Amino acid sequence: RQIAASPEAEKLRREPKFVRVVGNSTDYHLWTSEGGHWAVHDGVLRGRGSPGRVRFWQSFEGALAVRFRVRLAAPGSRAALVLGEHSGEGIRLGLEGGDGRAQGSGPMAALGAEGWHEVALRLDDERLHWQVDGGAERGVPVERGWGGGVVLEVAAGAVEFDDIEIRVPREAVGPDGRRSYFHVFDRRETAWRAEGPWIDHGGIACAVASSWVSLEALEGEGLLRHKATFGPDVMVAMNSEENTEWIGWDRNPSHVHHAQDNLVLCLGLPEDARGGYRLEVNSQDRRRTVLYRAGVEVAAVEQDARFPIRYLGGHAPYSPRRNRLALVRVGSTVRALVRGIEVLRYEDPEPLPTSVVAIGGYRTRVNITHVLVRELSPPGAVAAVAGMAAGGAVP
């Protein structure tokens, strides 16, 4: 009643927004078709083609668990679920009828008799585990890498999927002690220390989105610094999504999408989060992605027509409207990935003793979510980094 009586009633009014389950857009569909024919019939996702592929809208580069129902809808049908996909490669679990030995390469979930089957699997840094219809759990060692794509494939025939559920732990510790954290900002996130104008759950979304934290720094800079210590080998990845200023249903325009310029990911030093490796995307008048080492540019790439993000201007300034950015360090190699594609690489002859992770931007308005911080080195390296920062020797 208070909203209805408010002079801002038209601005505050909400309407439901629906998205299609499968389609060709990375911005507006939960699953993006990359081959074959995919459609939803009676609440079931059905795929066919040789091959048929659909990709989930969100990438998950860390530990995760997946559960789904599957039915081979035609004789000789074969399918697969691919996790940790990067540049076409990933950890593939085959789905076949019978005993699963017909095609025989790689991990295989044998679906047995006809009809629907429930498949559950878990992926961590070292192993893939799976079971079918609540039976015995099987597992194989894997090389996890830093890919995050979730892909369904149909290699032959027709296959139906239903009740697909993906769960990601907020915090995980691997068998060797390596840690990972996953933050979607659907609640108060106490693991981060904020610098600058951040707003919890600010803005609205026209593209597929869930929850986020908003940086509104049209002047100056804003950073979120993780309170934990990592490193030196670590990966930080985040979604950048357009921030929207809502004006009102009775206004023209009703809303404005701000450009997600000058996005920043840092692997920093204990005393200076900005002083280690700093990646800037959509920077320098939206023309370049740049990596800085201790404040000095050491690698860059032009954001031309081949770059995974394009600035178009207009109502939705960037295409795609939601992007996955990552900064990865392993030893002396620092990589930048945009939408799962490596856009630059730098070999540091004198690697810095980084142990801090920070994200943010400057002169921008942007929504940030689905932030992963994943340690790629044993926990003993954290103590070694502290020794390096203090001038000590690394054992």
C-alpha positions as CSV (number, residue, x, y, z in Angstrom):
1,R,0.0,0.0,0.0
2,Q,2.8,2.4,0.8
3,I,4.4,1.7,-2.6
4,A,1.1,2.2,-4.4
5,A,0.6,5.5,-2.6
6,S,4.1,6.7,-3.2
7,P,4.9,9.3,-5.9
8,E,7.6,6.9,-7.0
9,A,5.0,4.1,-7.6
10,E,5.8,3.7,-11.3
11,K,9.5,3.6,-10.6
12,L,9.1,1.0,-7.8
13,R,6.7,-1.3,-9.7
14,R,8.1,-4.7,-10.7
15,E,7.2,-7.1,-13.5
16,P,8.4,-10.7,-13.9
17,K,11.1,-11.3,-16.5
18,F,11.4,-14.7,-18.2
19,V,14.3,-16.3,-20.0
20,R,14.4,-19.2,-22.3
21,V,16.2,-22.4,-21.2
22,V,18.0,-22.9,-24.5
23,G,18.9,-20.6,-27.5
24,N,21.7,-19.0,-29.4
25,S,22.4,-16.0,-27.1
26,T,25.0,-16.1,-24.3
27,D,23.2,-13.2,-22.7
28,Y,19.5,-14.3,-22.6
29,H,19.5,-18.1,-22.4
30,L,20.5,-20.5,-19.6
31,W,22.0,-23.0,-22.2
32,T,23.6,-21.7,-25.4
33,S,23.5,-24.0,-28.4
34,E,26.8,-24.7,-30.1
35,G,25.7,-27.4,-32.5
36,G,23.0,-29.9,-33.3
37,H,19.3,-29.3,-32.4
38,W,18.2,-28.6,-28.8
39,A,14.7,-27.8,-27.5
40,V,12.6,-28.1,-24.4
41,H,9.5,-30.3,-24.6
42,D,7.3,-31.0,-21.6
43,G,9.9,-29.6,-19.3
44,V,12.7,-31.9,-20.7
45,L,15.8,-30.7,-22.5
46,R,16.3,-32.8,-25.6
47,G,19.3,-32.8,-27.8
48,R,20.3,-34.5,-31.0
49,G,23.1,-34.1,-33.6
50,S,26.5,-35.4,-34.4
51,P,27.7,-33.6,-32.4
52,G,25.2,-31.6,-30.5
53,R,26.5,-29.2,-27.8
54,V,25.0,-26.8,-25.4
55,R,26.9,-24.6,-22.9
56,F,25.7,-23.5,-19.5
57,W,25.6,-19.7,-19.0
58,Q,28.0,-19.7,-16.0
59,S,31.6,-21.0,-15.8
60,F,32.8,-22.9,-12.7
61,E,36.6,-23.1,-12.5
62,G,36.7,-24.7,-9.0
63,A,35.2,-27.6,-7.2
64,L,31.6,-28.5,-8.0
65,A,28.9,-31.2,-7.9
66,V,26.4,-31.9,-10.6
67,R,23.2,-34.1,-10.5
68,F,20.8,-34.7,-13.3
69,R,18.5,-37.2,-14.9
70,V,19.2,-38.6,-18.4
71,R,17.5,-40.8,-20.9
72,L,18.9,-42.2,-24.1
73,A,15.9,-41.6,-26.4
74,A,17.0,-43.6,-29.4
75,P,19.0,-46.8,-29.9
76,G,22.7,-46.3,-30.1
77,S,22.5,-42.8,-28.5
78,R,25.6,-41.5,-26.8
79,A,26.2,-38.4,-24.8
80,A,28.7,-36.7,-22.4
81,L,28.9,-34.1,-19.7
82,V,32.1,-32.0,-19.9
83,L,33.3,-30.1,-16.9
84,G,36.2,-27.7,-16.6
85,E,36.0,-27.0,-20.4
86,H,38.6,-24.7,-21.9
87,S,39.3,-24.2,-25.6
88,G,37.3,-27.3,-26.5
89,E,39.1,-29.6,-23.9
90,G,37.8,-30.6,-20.5
91,I,37.0,-33.5,-18.2
92,R,34.5,-35.6,-20.0
93,L,32.1,-38.2,-18.5
94,G,30.6,-40.3,-21.2
95,L,26.9,-41.5,-20.9
96,E,26.1,-44.7,-22.7
97,G,23.7,-47.6,-22.5
98,G,24.6,-51.2,-21.5
99,D,27.9,-51.6,-19.6
100,G,29.4,-48.5,-21.2
101,R,32.2,-50.3,-22.9
102,A,31.0,-49.9,-26.5
103,Q,33.1,-46.9,-27.3
104,G,35.5,-47.5,-24.5
105,S,37.7,-44.3,-24.0
106,G,37.7,-42.2,-20.9
107,P,35.5,-42.2,-17.8
108,M,32.1,-43.6,-18.6
109,A,28.7,-43.7,-16.8
110,A,27.0,-47.0,-17.8
111,L,23.3,-46.3,-17.9
112,G,22.2,-49.9,-18.1
113,A,18.6,-50.5,-19.0
114,E,16.3,-48.2,-20.9
115,G,14.5,-45.4,-19.2
116,W,15.5,-42.5,-17.0
117,H,18.7,-42.7,-14.9
118,E,20.0,-40.3,-12.2
119,V,23.7,-39.4,-12.5
120,A,25.6,-37.6,-9.7
121,L,29.2,-36.5,-9.9
122,R,31.8,-34.4,-8.0
123,L,34.9,-32.7,-9.4
124,D,37.7,-31.4,-7.3
125,D,41.3,-30.5,-8.0
126,E,42.5,-34.1,-8.3
127,R,39.6,-36.5,-9.0
128,L,36.3,-37.0,-10.8
129,H,33.7,-39.1,-8.8
130,W,30.4,-40.3,-10.2
131,Q,27.6,-42.8,-9.5
132,V,24.5,-43.9,-11.4
133,D,21.1,-44.5,-9.8
134,G,22.6,-44.4,-6.3
135,G,25.0,-47.3,-7.0
136,A,28.6,-47.7,-6.2
137,E,30.7,-44.6,-6.6
138,R,33.5,-44.7,-9.1
139,G,36.4,-42.2,-9.6
140,V,39.4,-41.4,-11.7
141,P,42.4,-39.0,-11.2
142,V,42.1,-35.9,-13.4
143,E,44.2,-32.8,-14.3
144,R,41.8,-30.0,-13.2
145,G,43.4,-27.1,-15.1
146,W,41.7,-23.7,-14.9
147,G,38.8,-24.2,-17.4
148,G,35.3,-23.7,-16.2
149,G,32.9,-24.5,-19.0
150,V,29.9,-26.8,-18.4
151,V,28.9,-28.5,-21.6
152,L,26.4,-31.2,-22.6
153,E,27.2,-33.2,-25.7
154,V,25.2,-35.6,-27.8
155,A,27.6,-37.7,-29.9
156,A,24.9,-39.9,-31.6
157,G,21.1,-40.3,-31.6
158,A,18.9,-38.3,-29.2
159,V,19.3,-37.8,-25.5
160,E,17.0,-36.1,-22.9
161,F,18.1,-34.3,-19.8
162,D,16.0,-33.2,-16.8
163,D,16.4,-31.8,-13.2
164,I,19.9,-30.5,-13.8
165,E,21.4,-29.2,-10.6
166,I,24.9,-27.6,-10.1
167,R,26.2,-26.9,-6.7
168,V,29.4,-25.1,-5.9
169,P,30.9,-25.0,-2.3
170,R,31.5,-21.5,-0.9
171,E,34.7,-22.9,0.5
172,A,36.7,-26.0,-0.3
173,V,40.0,-27.5,0.7
174,G,41.6,-30.1,-1.6
175,P,43.4,-33.3,-0.5
176,D,46.7,-31.4,-0.5
177,G,45.4,-28.4,1.4
178,R,44.8,-26.1,-1.5
179,R,41.9,-23.8,-0.8
180,S,39.2,-22.2,-3.0
181,Y,36.5,-19.7,-2.3
182,F,33.4,-18.9,-4.3
183,H,31.4,-15.7,-3.7
184,V,28.1,-14.9,-5.5
185,F,27.1,-12.0,-3.3
186,D,23.7,-13.4,-2.5
187,R,24.4,-12.6,1.1
188,R,26.6,-10.4,3.2
189,E,30.2,-11.4,2.2
190,T,32.5,-10.9,5.1
191,A,35.6,-12.3,3.4
192,W,36.2,-9.1,1.6
193,R,37.5,-5.7,2.7
194,A,35.9,-2.9,0.6
195,E,37.6,0.3,-0.6
196,G,35.5,2.7,-2.5
197,P,31.8,3.1,-3.4
198,W,30.4,-0.5,-3.3
199,I,26.6,-1.3,-3.0
200,D,25.3,-4.8,-2.1
201,H,22.8,-6.1,-4.6
202,G,22.5,-2.8,-6.4
203,G,21.0,-2.3,-9.8
204,I,18.7,-4.4,-12.1
205,A,19.5,-6.8,-14.9
206,C,18.1,-7.3,-18.4
207,A,20.4,-10.2,-19.2
208,V,20.7,-13.5,-17.3
209,A,21.9,-12.7,-13.8
210,S,21.4,-13.8,-10.2
211,S,23.0,-11.6,-7.5
212,W,25.9,-9.3,-7.4
213,V,27.7,-6.4,-5.7
214,S,27.8,-3.1,-7.5
215,L,30.7,-0.7,-7.9
216,E,29.6,2.9,-8.7
217,A,32.9,4.7,-9.2
218,L,32.3,7.2,-12.0
219,E,35.3,9.0,-10.5
220,G,38.1,7.3,-8.6
221,E,38.5,3.6,-7.9
222,G,36.9,0.8,-5.9
223,L,38.6,-2.4,-4.8
224,L,37.4,-5.5,-2.9
225,R,40.4,-7.1,-1.2
226,H,40.1,-10.7,0.1
227,K,41.0,-11.0,3.7
228,A,42.7,-14.4,3.3
229,T,46.3,-14.8,2.2
230,F,47.1,-16.9,-1.0
231,G,49.8,-17.8,-3.2
232,P,51.9,-17.4,-4.9
233,D,50.2,-19.5,-7.5
234,V,46.5,-18.6,-7.6
235,M,43.6,-17.9,-9.9
236,V,41.0,-15.2,-9.5
237,A,38.0,-15.1,-11.8
238,M,34.8,-13.0,-11.8
239,N,31.7,-12.1,-13.8
240,S,31.5,-8.5,-14.9
241,E,27.9,-7.5,-15.7
242,E,26.4,-4.2,-16.8
243,N,25.2,-2.0,-14.1
244,T,21.8,-0.5,-14.7
245,E,20.2,2.8,-13.5
246,W,16.5,2.4,-13.3
247,I,14.5,5.6,-14.0
248,G,10.9,4.5,-14.2
249,W,8.3,2.7,-16.3
250,D,6.7,6.0,-17.2
251,R,10.0,7.5,-18.4
252,N,11.7,7.5,-21.7
253,P,14.2,5.8,-21.5
254,S,13.0,3.7,-18.6
255,H,16.6,2.7,-17.7
256,V,20.2,3.2,-18.7
257,H,22.9,0.5,-18.9
258,H,26.4,1.8,-17.9
259,A,29.5,0.7,-19.7
260,Q,31.7,-1.8,-17.7
261,D,34.9,0.1,-18.3
262,N,38.3,-0.2,-16.6
263,L,37.9,-3.5,-14.8
264,V,40.7,-4.6,-12.5
265,L,42.0,-7.9,-11.1
266,C,45.0,-7.9,-8.9
267,L,47.5,-10.4,-7.5
268,G,49.1,-8.0,-5.0
269,L,51.7,-7.7,-2.4
270,P,51.0,-7.9,1.3
271,E,51.6,-4.2,1.8
272,D,50.0,-3.1,-1.5
273,A,47.2,-4.9,-3.3
274,R,47.8,-2.8,-6.4
275,G,51.6,-3.3,-6.4
276,G,51.9,-6.8,-7.8
277,Y,50.3,-8.0,-11.0
278,R,47.4,-5.8,-12.1
279,L,45.1,-6.7,-15.0
280,E,43.0,-4.0,-16.6
281,V,40.2,-4.9,-19.1
282,N,38.3,-2.4,-21.3
283,S,40.8,0.2,-20.4
284,Q,42.5,3.1,-22.2
285,D,39.4,4.4,-23.8
286,R,38.1,0.8,-24.2
287,R,40.8,-0.1,-26.6
288,R,43.2,-2.3,-24.7
289,T,43.6,-5.0,-22.0
290,V,46.8,-4.4,-20.1
291,L,48.9,-6.3,-17.5
292,Y,51.1,-4.2,-15.1
293,R,53.9,-5.5,-13.0
294,A,54.7,-3.3,-10.0
295,G,53.0,-0.4,-11.8
296,V,54.8,-0.9,-15.1
297,E,53.1,-2.2,-18.3
298,V,54.6,-5.5,-19.3
299,A,52.0,-7.0,-21.6
300,A,49.0,-5.7,-23.6
301,V,46.5,-6.7,-26.3
302,E,44.4,-4.5,-28.5
303,Q,40.7,-4.9,-28.1
304,D,40.0,-5.2,-31.9
305,A,37.4,-7.2,-33.7
306,R,39.1,-10.5,-32.6
307,F,38.9,-9.7,-28.9
308,P,36.2,-11.7,-27.0
309,I,34.5,-8.4,-25.8
310,R,33.4,-5.7,-28.2
311,Y,32.3,-2.1,-27.4
312,L,29.3,-1.2,-29.5
313,G,27.9,1.9,-27.7
314,G,24.2,2.5,-27.7
315,H,21.7,1.0,-25.2
316,A,23.8,-2.0,-24.3
317,P,27.4,-0.7,-24.6
318,Y,29.3,-4.0,-24.5
319,S,28.7,-7.3,-26.3
320,P,28.4,-9.7,-24.7
321,R,26.6,-8.0,-21.8
322,R,28.1,-10.4,-19.2
323,N,31.7,-11.6,-19.3
324,R,34.0,-13.9,-17.3
325,L,37.5,-12.4,-16.5
326,A,40.4,-14.3,-14.9
327,L,43.9,-13.7,-13.8
328,V,46.0,-16.8,-13.3
329,R,49.6,-17.1,-12.0
330,V,51.5,-20.4,-12.0
331,G,55.2,-20.0,-11.2
332,S,56.7,-17.3,-13.3
333,T,53.8,-17.3,-15.8
334,V,50.9,-14.9,-15.5
335,R,47.9,-15.3,-17.8
336,A,44.8,-13.3,-18.5
337,L,41.6,-15.0,-19.7
338,V,38.5,-13.3,-21.1
339,R,35.4,-15.5,-21.6
340,G,37.7,-18.6,-21.2
341,I,40.1,-17.4,-23.9
342,E,43.7,-16.6,-23.1
343,V,44.3,-13.1,-24.4
344,L,47.7,-12.4,-23.0
345,R,50.6,-14.1,-21.2
346,Y,53.7,-12.8,-19.4
347,E,56.8,-14.6,-18.3
348,D,58.3,-12.8,-15.3
349,P,62.1,-13.3,-15.0
350,E,61.9,-12.1,-11.4
351,P,58.5,-13.3,-10.0
352,L,56.9,-11.1,-7.4
353,P,56.0,-12.4,-3.9
354,T,52.3,-12.0,-4.3
355,S,49.8,-13.1,-1.7
356,V,46.8,-10.8,-1.9
357,V,43.8,-11.0,-4.2
358,A,41.7,-7.9,-5.1
359,I,39.1,-7.1,-7.8
360,G,37.3,-3.9,-8.8
361,G,37.6,-1.0,-11.3
362,Y,37.9,2.7,-11.8
363,R,35.8,5.4,-13.6
364,T,33.1,2.8,-14.1
365,R,29.8,1.4,-12.9
366,V,29.7,-2.4,-13.0
367,N,28.1,-5.4,-11.3
368,I,30.5,-8.1,-10.1
369,T,29.5,-11.6,-9.0
370,H,30.5,-15.3,-9.1
371,V,34.0,-14.6,-7.9
372,L,36.3,-17.5,-7.6
373,V,39.7,-17.4,-5.7
374,R,41.4,-20.8,-6.1
375,E,44.9,-21.7,-4.8
376,L,47.0,-23.5,-7.4
377,S,50.0,-24.2,-5.1
378,P,50.4,-26.1,-1.8
379,P,49.6,-24.3,1.4
380,G,53.3,-24.3,2.4
381,A,53.9,-21.7,-0.3
382,V,51.9,-19.1,1.7
383,A,54.6,-19.2,4.5
384,A,57.3,-19.0,1.8
385,V,55.7,-15.9,0.4
386,A,55.6,-14.3,3.8
387,G,59.4,-15.0,4.1
388,M,60.1,-13.5,0.7
389,A,58.2,-10.4,1.6
390,A,60.2,-10.1,4.8
391,G,63.5,-10.6,2.9
392,G,63.9,-14.2,3.9
393,A,64.9,-17.1,1.7
394,V,62.4,-19.6,0.2
395,P,63.1,-23.1,1.5
